[in-house]
Amino acid sequence: MTQTLDAILEIFTWVGFGAAVAFGIAAVAVWAADGTWLPAEAYLDDDGATARWVDGDREVNSVALSEHEREHFGADHRADIWYRHGWHDRMRLTRRPPHLKLLIGLAAAGLALGVVASAASIIAFFFR
């Protein structure tokens, strides 16, 4: 019985720490590949389907909005956006990509699994 418990805890330890490393590397790669996004204030055009903003180089950018993106513009027809530094007509509504948060969460969950399994293994060792 104790050998089975030790084997299971060992497997969970390796899987947890391995997943933490793998998802952590993936999160760093996604973060680095994402590039630099700067904040700006965008305004809707008269047609209500196009957003315009002025970037750091004082150039006017515009992008056609999806229905989901139009919902973020309030009654004053403005929204805080993030635009890609060095690119024209690229914007998004969040600073970081949504899947980056998922990767960080998976890395943290793997780390937690590894720590809990290691602690349980040490506790089981001392109870014997």
Residue pairs with C-beta under 8 A, 6 or more apart in sequence:
2 124
2 128
5 124
6 121
6 124
9 117
9 118
9 120
9 121
9 124
10 117
10 121
12 113
12 114
12 116
12 117
13 114
13 117
13 118
13 121
14 114
15 110
15 113
15 114
16 110
16 111
16 112
16 113
16 114
16 115
16 116
16 117
17 110
17 111
17 114
18 110
19 106
19 107
19 109
19 110
19 113
19 114
20 107
20 108
20 110
20 111
20 114
21 110
22 110
23 103
23 104
23 106
23 107
23 110
24 107
26 103
27 100
27 103
27 104
27 107
30 97
30 99
30 100
30 103
31 96
31 100
34 96
34 97
34 100
35 84
35 85
35 86
36 84
36 85
36 86
37 82
37 83
37 84
37 85
37 92
37 95
38 55
38 56
38 82
38 83
38 85
39 80
39 81
39 82
39 95
40 53
40 54
40 55
40 80
40 81
40 82
40 83
40 91
41 53
41 78
41 79
41 80
41 81
42 51
42 52
42 53
42 73
42 78
42 79
42 80
42 81
42 91
43 51
43 52
43 53
43 77
43 78
44 50
44 51
44 65
44 70
44 73
44 77
44 78
45 51
45 52
45 62
48 70
48 77
49 64
49 65
49 70
50 62
50 63
50 64
50 65
51 62
51 63
51 65
51 69
51 73
51 79
51 81
51 91
52 60
52 61
52 62
53 60
53 61
53 62
53 81
53 83
53 91
54 60
54 61
55 61
55 83
55 85
56 85
59 88
61 83
61 88
61 89
61 90
61 91
62 89
63 89
63 90
63 91
65 73
69 93
72 79
72 93
73 79
79 93
81 91
81 92
81 93
82 91
82 92
82 93
82 94
82 95
83 90
83 91
84 90
84 91
